[in-house]
Every structure is written in C-alpha cells, then in structure tokens.
Amino acid sequence: MVFRISDIDETQAPLLEHLVELRKRLVRSFLALAVAFGVCLYFSSDIFALLVRPLASAFPPGQGKLIYTKLYEAFFVDIKVALFAAFFVSFPIIANQLWAFVAPGLYAKEKKAFLPFLLATPVLFIMGASLAYFVVMPTAFKYFLTFQHTTSGLQQEALPAMGDYLDLVMRFIFMFGAAFLLPVLLLLLQRAGLVTRQQLVRARRYVIVIIFIVAAVITPPDVVSQFLLAIPLLALFEGTLLVMRFSEKKAAKRAAAEALESESAAQQLSADEAAE
C-alpha cells in the first residue's frame, strides 16, 4: 500500500468538523457553568446556610459557631460554595452537551442501551448525596461533638473553621454520590464483556471486604459512618446482581427467539427451493 499525502488531506475536513463541534459544546458548557456560578455566588450565603444545617442540628440549641482564622478564608468559602453549587445546577446542560457530541457517532441500538445508564447516574448520585446530607453527616457530627468536655480544668470545645467544614461537607457529598454509582459501573463492565454475574457471585466475599475498606477510607474514622455507607453499597451490589440475572435471562430468551426465527426462515427457504 502506497502512502500518499492526499490520504491525509482527505481526512482533515471530518477531523476539523469534530474539533469545531467539540469547541462549540465546550463553550456552551463553560457558559452554563459561568452563569450558574454568578447566580450561585449571589446566593452563596443561603447555600452555605443549607450546608451548615447538619452541623447546626448536631449542636445543642443556641450553641455552636463557625470561625475563620485567615482574613481571606470567608471570601474563598463563598467562592467554593458557588462553584460547588454551580456544578450541580449546570450539570444537566453539561451532560446534554456531552451527549449531543457523542450521540451522532452511536447506532440507534447503542443509544437505547446507554439511555438507562444516563438516567440512573444522576438518580444514584443524588441518593448517595442525600444519604450523606440527611443521615451520615448529622450522625457523625453528633458523635464528634461528644468529645467536648473538661480535662484537667481545661475546656475542650469544638470550634470548626469554615474552610475545613466546607471541605468535609463537599468530600462527604461527592464521595457518597460517587460510591452510589457502583451499579452503573458494574453493569457497564458486564455490557462490555469484562465481567459476568457468575464472576461477581464467586467474588462476593472479596467485594464485601473491598466495600468496607472503601467505606473506611471515604468516611471519617468512626465505625458508625463506615457502616452507614457500607450497608447501602452492599444492598446496591446485591441489587445489581439481580438486575444482571434478569438481563441475562432476557438476552437468552431473545437469542432463542432469534435462533428459532432463523431456523424457521431456513426451513421455509428450503421448502420453497424444493417446490421449485
């Protein structure tokens, strides 16, 4: 095969079209994030008040406060809060732009196969973030505040800094939300042919150990938070196995129906040829 410069020139137009399309999608995503950031920055105090509620509920009524030890810390907390909220607000637009860029290169069957994963991803992430916000954080903060007492005449008092608290909250929400995407990851691996349900069933004991290790790393160093993450993940893992079993049975029925249809078509063709 002779290599010619014209072979490269003919491929430049499609590549440039893809790059132009990608730039357009990235610009739209950035503009959506920037607009959401501006709006969220205006309401940053209200958003931070929502993020502080789990800690406020852990303190006795009328007690507790947040401090900042650097003059610029409160300002950067507002910036982080705005970026944090802007990502969630603009995520549907960003995801839509990403899908609009990828979808034209997929077949109709592939689009149909990916649609459940696209719908399940935000739902599972919100479930994990809600668990962290409404259950895990209040429970963990109440536990940490039990260490307030007097030792040798000195009062041990919890005085959390604004920046440290915000980092902890964002870690909770992102980690729990990402951990709840376990079913999507396993189903994608199965769809790609990298794992099977039988392999996951055989490796169940190792998966349980890995889940508890991940829960220990993600959560603060207390057993309660670890179990509050590990138990839902185990339930999601077992639920994923059930979904895999159902999909395998459905695929087997479809394959049997296609084989029967092919056999019937072959018999009909043979009958027609014999009649001729």
KEVEXLUM-74831 format. One record per residue (C-alpha): chain; z, y, x. Coordinates in steps of 0.1 Angstrom, whole numbers, plus 5000, padded with zeros to 4 digits. Layout:
# KEVEXLUM-74831
A, Z, Y, X
...
//
This chain:
# KEVEXLUM-74831
A, 5000, 5000, 5000
A, 4989, 5033, 5015
A, 5014, 5062, 5012
A, 4998, 5095, 5003
A, 5012, 5130, 4999
A, 4997, 5132, 4964
A, 5020, 5103, 4953
A, 5050, 5127, 4959
A, 5033, 5157, 4943
A, 5027, 5138, 4911
A, 5065, 5132, 4907
A, 5076, 5168, 4913
A, 5069, 5180, 4877
A, 5092, 5155, 4859
A, 5119, 5159, 4885
A, 5118, 5197, 4882
A, 5119, 5194, 4844
A, 5150, 5173, 4846
A, 5166, 5197, 4870
A, 5158, 5227, 4847
A, 5172, 5207, 4818
A, 5203, 5199, 4837
A, 5208, 5235, 4847
A, 5204, 5246, 4811
A, 5231, 5221, 4799
A, 5255, 5231, 4827
A, 5251, 5268, 4820
A, 5258, 5262, 4783
A, 5289, 5241, 4792
A, 5301, 5267, 4815
A, 5296, 5295, 4790
A, 5315, 5275, 4763
A, 5344, 5269, 4788
A, 5344, 5306, 4798
A, 5345, 5318, 4762
A, 5372, 5293, 4753
A, 5392, 5304, 4784
A, 5390, 5340, 4774
A, 5403, 5332, 4739
A, 5430, 5309, 4751
A, 5441, 5334, 4777
A, 5448, 5359, 4749
A, 5469, 5333, 4731
A, 5484, 5318, 4763
A, 5520, 5327, 4753
A, 5516, 5310, 4720
A, 5500, 5279, 4736
A, 5528, 5278, 4762
A, 5554, 5280, 4735
A, 5539, 5249, 4719
A, 5540, 5231, 4753
A, 5577, 5241, 4757
A, 5588, 5227, 4724
A, 5596, 5192, 4738
A, 5619, 5207, 4764
A, 5634, 5232, 4739
A, 5643, 5204, 4715
A, 5660, 5185, 4743
A, 5684, 5213, 4750
A, 5713, 5220, 4726
A, 5705, 5248, 4701
A, 5706, 5282, 4717
A, 5708, 5268, 4753
A, 5682, 5262, 4780
A, 5658, 5285, 4797
A, 5628, 5285, 4820
A, 5628, 5305, 4852
A, 5603, 5316, 4878
A, 5612, 5321, 4914
A, 5580, 5337, 4925
A, 5568, 5371, 4912
A, 5533, 5358, 4905
A, 5544, 5324, 4891
A, 5544, 5335, 4854
A, 5509, 5350, 4858
A, 5494, 5318, 4872
A, 5512, 5298, 4845
A, 5492, 5318, 4819
A, 5460, 5311, 4838
A, 5468, 5274, 4840
A, 5477, 5272, 4803
A, 5445, 5290, 4794
A, 5423, 5266, 4815
A, 5442, 5236, 4801
A, 5437, 5246, 4765
A, 5401, 5258, 4771
A, 5391, 5224, 4784
A, 5403, 5208, 4751
A, 5387, 5235, 4730
A, 5353, 5234, 4747
A, 5352, 5196, 4753
A, 5332, 5189, 4721
A, 5305, 5213, 4733
A, 5305, 5200, 4768
A, 5303, 5164, 4756
A, 5275, 5173, 4733
A, 5255, 5190, 4761
A, 5261, 5159, 4783
A, 5249, 5136, 4755
A, 5218, 5158, 4749
A, 5209, 5155, 4786
A, 5214, 5117, 4788
A, 5202, 5106, 4753
A, 5164, 5112, 4758
A, 5165, 5086, 4785
A, 5180, 5059, 4763
A, 5164, 5035, 4739
A, 5175, 5036, 4702
A, 5194, 5003, 4707
A, 5212, 5018, 4737
A, 5221, 5049, 4718
A, 5235, 5028, 4690
A, 5255, 5007, 4715
A, 5271, 5038, 4731
A, 5280, 5056, 4699
A, 5312, 5037, 4692
A, 5324, 5044, 4728
A, 5317, 5081, 4724
A, 5336, 5082, 4691
A, 5365, 5061, 4704
A, 5371, 5081, 4736
A, 5384, 5113, 4721
A, 5404, 5094, 4695
A, 5422, 5072, 4720
A, 5428, 5102, 4743
A, 5444, 5122, 4715
A, 5465, 5092, 4706
A, 5478, 5089, 4742
A, 5484, 5127, 4745
A, 5502, 5127, 4711
A, 5525, 5098, 4722
A, 5533, 5118, 4754
A, 5540, 5151, 4735
A, 5559, 5138, 4704
A, 5577, 5108, 4718
A, 5578, 5104, 4756
A, 5585, 5139, 4767
A, 5614, 5147, 4743
A, 5629, 5113, 4751
A, 5625, 5118, 4789
A, 5638, 5154, 4788
A, 5669, 5144, 4769
A, 5676, 5117, 4794
A, 5672, 5141, 4824
A, 5695, 5167, 4808
A, 5723, 5141, 4807
A, 5728, 5147, 4844
A, 5742, 5182, 4836
A, 5779, 5180, 4844
A, 5806, 5194, 4867
A, 5810, 5178, 4901
A, 5839, 5188, 4924
A, 5843, 5220, 4904
A, 5806, 5229, 4906
A, 5784, 5230, 4875
A, 5751, 5211, 4877
A, 5728, 5229, 4854
A, 5691, 5223, 4847
A, 5670, 5254, 4854
A, 5634, 5242, 4853
A, 5608, 5265, 4868
A, 5578, 5275, 4846
A, 5552, 5262, 4870
A, 5569, 5229, 4877
A, 5574, 5223, 4840
A, 5538, 5231, 4832
A, 5526, 5207, 4859
A, 5548, 5180, 4845
A, 5535, 5185, 4809
A, 5499, 5185, 4820
A, 5505, 5154, 4840
A, 5521, 5137, 4810
A, 5493, 5146, 4786
A, 5464, 5138, 4810
A, 5478, 5106, 4823
A, 5488, 5092, 4789
A, 5455, 5102, 4774
A, 5435, 5086, 4803
A, 5457, 5055, 4801
A, 5448, 5050, 4764
A, 5411, 5048, 4774
A, 5418, 5012, 4786
A, 5399, 4996, 4757
A, 5368, 5017, 4763
A, 5368, 5007, 4800
A, 5372, 4970, 4793
A, 5346, 4970, 4765
A, 5321, 4988, 4788
A, 5328, 4963, 4816
A, 5322, 4935, 4791
A, 5290, 4952, 4778
A, 5278, 4955, 4815
A, 5285, 4918, 4821
A, 5311, 4924, 4847
A, 5340, 4908, 4828
A, 5343, 4884, 4799
A, 5371, 4878, 4774
A, 5379, 4844, 4789
A, 5384, 4860, 4823
A, 5408, 4886, 4808
A, 5427, 4860, 4789
A, 5432, 4840, 4821
A, 5442, 4871, 4840
A, 5466, 4882, 4812
A, 5498, 4878, 4834
A, 5483, 4899, 4862
A, 5471, 4926, 4837
A, 5507, 4928, 4824
A, 5521, 4933, 4859
A, 5494, 4960, 4866
A, 5501, 4978, 4834
A, 5538, 4980, 4842
A, 5530, 4992, 4877
A, 5507, 5019, 4864
A, 5532, 5030, 4838
A, 5559, 5033, 4866
A, 5536, 5054, 4887
A, 5524, 5077, 4858
A, 5558, 5083, 4841
A, 5589, 5098, 4856
A, 5613, 5075, 4874
A, 5631, 5062, 4843
A, 5628, 5029, 4825
A, 5625, 5043, 4790
A, 5593, 5063, 4798
A, 5578, 5034, 4816
A, 5583, 5011, 4785
A, 5571, 5038, 4761
A, 5537, 5038, 4780
A, 5535, 5001, 4789
A, 5541, 4987, 4755
A, 5513, 5006, 4738
A, 5490, 4997, 4766
A, 5498, 4960, 4762
A, 5491, 4964, 4725
A, 5457, 4981, 4733
A, 5449, 4953, 4757
A, 5455, 4926, 4731
A, 5436, 4946, 4705
A, 5407, 4948, 4729
A, 5407, 4911, 4733
A, 5404, 4907, 4696
A, 5375, 4932, 4694
A, 5358, 4912, 4722
A, 5363, 4880, 4703
A, 5348, 4895, 4672
A, 5318, 4909, 4691
A, 5312, 4876, 4709
A, 5311, 4858, 4675
A, 5288, 4884, 4661
A, 5265, 4881, 4691
A, 5265, 4843, 4688
A, 5255, 4845, 4651
A, 5228, 4870, 4659
A, 5214, 4848, 4687
A, 5215, 4817, 4664
A, 5197, 4836, 4637
A, 5170, 4848, 4662
A, 5166, 4813, 4675
A, 5162, 4799, 4640
A, 5137, 4826, 4632
A, 5117, 4819, 4663
A, 5117, 4782, 4656
A, 5105, 4788, 4620
A, 5078, 4811, 4633
A, 5067, 4785, 4658
A, 5066, 4758, 4632
A, 5046, 4780, 4609
A, 5022, 4787, 4636
A, 5018, 4750, 4644
A, 5012, 4743, 4607
A, 4985, 4770, 4605
A, 4968, 4756, 4636
A, 4969, 4721, 4622
A, 4955, 4733, 4589
A, 4926, 4750, 4607
//
